[in-house]
Amino acid sequence: VAFPIQYFTTGVMAGAGPGFTTATVSESTTYAHANNTLTFTIQPTQTVFACQTCQAPLFTITGLTGSESDSANFNSSYFAQKNWTRSTGVLEFYPTANLVASVAVASFSITLVVPTAQSAVTPTLSGPVGTVWAYKTLSTTVMGTTM
């Protein structure tokens, strides 16, 4: 499913594609069966406009496997959750506020239950399906279990 590109500004410098200046994740706990709040912070390299009627997600985080949560308990002033798929560890979301390129740093959090036993995973953030947005592997592993 291709996403309408009109939600992004044009005029990216020659040779540079849209992506993320910043993409980080932190977590609140690693204890089995505990509620783990994952806080994500992103900063796009292109301005992204709010999308109140999105039919497809604008952003996707993959690799959040192993959670015991059927819902992601999404919390943000900048984004809204489109979909959470527990079996594949995929979170889809879209902006509800304009994010100005290289200025706006937007955070959001989700709460997932830490699995019984699992090695930590490394999530990946990607832009709209059908566009040239670069993906960004987040530098921190999460959802590993401490007994």
C-alpha positions in Angstrom: 0.0 0.0 0.0 1.6 3.3 -1.1 1.1 6.3 1.1 0.2 9.7 -0.4 3.5 11.7 -0.5 1.7 15.0 -0.1 2.1 14.8 3.7 5.9 15.5 3.3 7.6 18.7 2.2 9.9 18.7 -0.8 13.2 20.4 -1.4 15.5 17.9 0.3 19.2 18.6 -0.4 20.6 16.8 -3.5 21.8 13.4 -2.6 20.0 13.3 0.7 16.8 11.3 1.3 14.3 11.8 4.0 15.0 10.0 7.3 15.6 10.8 10.9 18.2 13.0 12.6 17.3 11.4 16.0 15.7 8.1 16.8 16.1 6.7 20.3 14.3 4.4 22.7 14.5 3.9 26.5 12.7 1.6 28.8 11.5 1.6 32.4 12.1 -2.0 33.5 13.3 -5.4 32.4 11.6 -7.5 35.0 9.5 -10.4 33.7 5.7 -9.7 33.6 6.2 -6.0 34.6 4.7 -3.1 32.6 7.6 -1.7 30.6 7.2 1.9 29.4 9.2 2.3 26.2 9.8 6.0 25.3 10.7 6.8 21.7 12.1 10.1 20.6 12.3 11.0 16.9 13.3 14.0 14.8 12.7 13.8 11.0 15.0 15.3 8.4 11.9 16.5 6.5 8.9 18.4 7.8 6.0 16.0 8.4 2.5 17.4 8.5 -0.3 16.3 10.8 -2.5 13.6 9.3 -6.0 13.4 10.8 -7.5 11.1 8.2 -4.6 8.7 7.5 -5.7 5.5 6.0 -2.2 4.0 6.1 0.4 4.5 8.9 3.1 7.0 8.3 5.7 5.4 10.6 6.4 1.9 11.7 8.5 0.4 14.4 9.4 -3.2 13.9 11.3 -5.7 16.2 9.2 -5.3 19.4 8.8 -9.0 19.6 8.1 -11.1 22.7 5.7 -8.7 24.5 2.9 -10.2 26.5 0.6 -7.2 25.6 -2.4 -7.4 23.3 -2.5 -3.6 23.2 0.4 -1.1 23.2 -1.1 1.6 25.5 0.1 4.4 23.2 0.7 7.9 24.8 1.7 11.0 22.8 0.9 14.6 22.1 2.4 14.3 18.6 1.3 10.9 17.3 -1.7 8.5 17.2 -1.5 4.8 17.1 -2.7 3.1 13.9 -2.1 -0.5 14.8 -0.2 -2.8 17.2 0.5 -6.4 16.1 1.7 -8.4 19.1 2.6 -11.5 17.1 5.1 -9.7 14.9 6.1 -6.9 17.2 5.0 -4.1 14.8 3.7 -0.7 15.9 2.2 1.7 13.3 1.5 5.3 14.0 1.0 8.7 12.3 1.5 12.4 13.3 -1.3 14.4 14.8 0.9 17.6 14.9 3.2 19.1 12.4 6.9 18.1 12.9 9.2 20.7 11.5 12.4 19.2 9.9 15.5 19.2 12.1 13.7 21.4 14.7 10.9 19.3 16.2 11.9 16.5 18.5 8.8 14.4 19.2 8.4 11.8 21.9 5.8 9.1 22.6 5.6 6.1 24.8 4.0 2.7 24.8 3.6 0.3 27.6 4.2 -3.4 27.0 4.5 -6.3 29.4 8.0 -7.8 29.6 8.1 -11.4 28.5 8.9 -14.3 30.8 12.3 -14.9 29.3 13.8 -13.2 26.3 17.0 -11.7 25.0 16.8 -8.0 24.3 15.6 -6.9 20.8 16.7 -3.9 18.7 13.7 -2.0 17.2 13.8 -0.3 13.8 12.0 2.9 12.8 10.9 3.4 9.2 9.0 6.0 7.3 6.0 5.7 5.0 5.4 2.6 2.9 6.1 3.3 -0.7 8.4 6.2 -0.1 12.2 6.6 0.0 12.5 7.3 3.7 15.5 5.8 5.2 15.0 3.4 8.1 16.8 3.9 11.4 17.9 1.1 13.7 17.5 2.4 17.3 20.7 2.3 19.2 19.4 0.7 22.4 18.1 -2.8 22.9 14.8 -3.3 24.9 12.4 -5.9 26.2 15.1 -8.3 27.5 14.2 -10.1 30.6 15.8 -9.8 34.0 14.7 -12.5 36.4 
